[in-house]
């Protein structure tokens, strides 16, 4: 079996989304909030910073862009669950995440309640030397209450 130790590790959690990936979905959804960003990597004027903690606050009735941190200390499953819960109260969220189709949370939330769009190729995130070594997808949780 191939060795995977360190294959998907990253000390950084603030990789900027490739512009062409973001622009494609922004043209369709017209985002009003970046739900996990910093001043230097935000994609939308209004954003929630790490210090403001998007996991503990409402995202309102915004159309949200979300490229969540998912390395050490960050649970991707918690971000997916939060985005789904926010759709129940009025937010529409488009997430860019690894396509972890073998996990319970992918089946329970992404496939059951969201729309899944797979990303072709291995896009390079801002400042990276190489494309991400794992498949990516957009998960779309549409507002259940209208925006």
N, C-alpha and C positions, 0 to 999 in steps of 0.2 A: 504494500500500500504506500502511496506517495506521502511524503512528509509535508504536513500543513502548518507546522509550528512557525509562527511569525508571518505566514503568507498574507494574511489579511490584517495584520496589525498596523496601527498608525498612532503615533504620538500626538498628531494634530486632530482637532475636531472642527476646524473652521475652514475646510476646503471650499473654495468658491465654486458654485455650480457653473458648468460650461455655458457660455452665453447662448449658443445655438440651441441647446436643450431647453433652457428657460424661455427664450423668445418664442419657440414653437408653441408651448402651452400657454404662455401669456397672451399670445395673439387670440387664442380661443377663449380663455377664462377672464382676462383683464384683472389681475390680482390687485387687491387693496391692502393686504397685510402679508409680511414675511414673518412667519411664526417662530423662526429660530435663526437669528442672524446677529450680526454685529454691524457697527457703522461702516466697517471696511468691506464687508461681503454681502450686505443686504441687496436684494433684488427689487424691492419695493420701498417707496418713501417711508411708509409706516412699518415698523418692525418691532418684534419682541426680542430683547437681548437675553443672554444667559443670566444676567443679574436680575432681570425682571421675571424670569422663570415661567415660560409658556405652559409648563405642566401644571401650574397652580392657579392660572388665571383664565378667564373666559376669552375666547377669540371672537366673541360677538357674532354679528351676522356678516362678517367679512368673507371675501373670496381669498383664501389663504394659499400662499406658496409655502412649502415646507420641505427643506433638505435637512433633515434632523441629524444631530450628532449620533453616531452609533458605534463608537469604539469602546475602549475600556471605560467603565463607569457609566455608560449610557445604554439603556435597554431599548432597543429598537421596537420590541413588542409594546412597551409602554407608550411610545410615540404613536404607534398605529392605533392603539386603543383610544388614546386621547383624541386623535383626529376623528375617529368614528364617533366618539361621544359628543364632540363639538358639532358634528353634522346633525345630531338630534336636537340641538338647540339653535340651529340657524346658520352655522358656518359651512361653506363649501371649501374643501381642502384638496389640493393636488400635492402629493408627496413624491419625492424621488428617493427610492430606497433600493437596496439589494433585493433581488428576486429570490427570496428564501422560501421556495415552494415546498420544502420538506418540513416546515414548522407548523405547529398547531395554530399559532396566531395568524399566519398567512391564510390558512384555510378558514379559520373562524371569523376573521374580520375582512381581509382583502378580497377573498373570493366570494364570501357570503354577502357582504354589504357594500363592496366597492366595485369600481371598474378598474381593470388591470390592463395597462398598455406596456408591452415590453420594449426596451430600448435596444436598438441595433448597435452592435460594435462595442468598443471599449473607450468611452469618452475620457478625455484628460481633464481633471479638475484643476482650477487655477493654481499654478505653481508646481504642479506635479510633473515629474519626468516621464511617466508612463500612464497609459490608460488603466482604469480600475480593473483588477483581475477577477472580477465577479460580475455576473449578469445583473443588470439594473431594470427597474420598471417604474412607471408612474402608477400610483394608486390614487384613485379619485373617489372621495366621499362627498357626495352631493348633499346639500342641505335638505333636511326632511321637512323644514318649515318655510322654505322659500327665502330669498334674500331681499 
